[in-house]
Amino acid sequence: MDKRHWTEANDLQAGVDFDFRHNLDTDWETAPFHMHHFYEFYLFLRGKVQMLIEDEAFDAHPMDLFIFPPGVLHRALILEPSPAYERAYFYVTRKALSEMYDEHFPMLRILDGAMVRGDYSYHADDESAAQFLRLVDECLREEGNQDPSSRAMNRCRVNMLSLIACRIVQHKDVLIPRPPDRISDVIRYINDHILEPLSLDVLSDRFFISKYTLLHDFKSYANISVHQYILYKRIQLAQQLMQSGVSPGDAAKQSGFNDYAGFYRAFVRQNIITPQAYYTGVQHTGNAVRGQS
């Protein structure tokens, strides 16, 4: 990712397992496609917004819940400045979710199943949405409390928030995406052919559009370039390979990079650390350091 967009505003600080937001914006600068190293559970409250998730676009309506697993590219596209853009959401690591394991309600298994199906978007019932919003606001108020019990209280609330989100997933009131357009088809093609040559010439010939139109329309959709998107997906694949024990050099070859130098530069730009440091971190701890997808 371009370092200009890699800020603490969309990241968890080292050693932190969860965080919360309830934002209302009247003048919001639309973000580029981005991904997190943790889960984001996002309740849309109001505004004129399309939610873009990889190759799908959704018209967001009040009380729609969007779940962004680690490594899934997404962005909110503001269609009109009025009404104000309001949302409540929280971040939680996979590690924290695993520590909340209950054999009668295995949240990670529920979320993994949704990810396999590609179901990231749901309409929440009024009661669940109200509970979700109330708990996020309680967490935010508790963050300013100096009482030693505050963090433990918020951990309990995170458990409740995660349970509410997984219950919504189980109800399977899945949102229907907008009909695919040409850029959606391009993104789907890139995802399905990430190990193959994916130059502008290849893509423009494949979809019978000029390179200029491809560049312009893709940037309008994703707010990043075609090249940046391809690098995102290849770095993500390389990270998954390194997590499974593949060396950085072999991961570079197996994720579509022509040479290690190009892989190294792209990896450091996106993750701030080197591939070897990332690999060493995941092998020693079993958990990815900053840069995991």
PyMOL commands that set and color helices and strands:
alter all, ss='L'
color gray80, all
select helices_A, chain A and resi 3-5+8-10+94-99+107-117+126-143+150-171+182-192+200-207+211-222+226-243+248-254+260-271+275-285
alter helices_A, ss='H'
color red, helices_A
select strands_A, chain A and resi 18-25+39-46+48-53+56-59+64-68+74-80+85-92+121-123
alter strands_A, ss='S'
color yellow, strands_A
deselect
rebuild
show_as cartoon
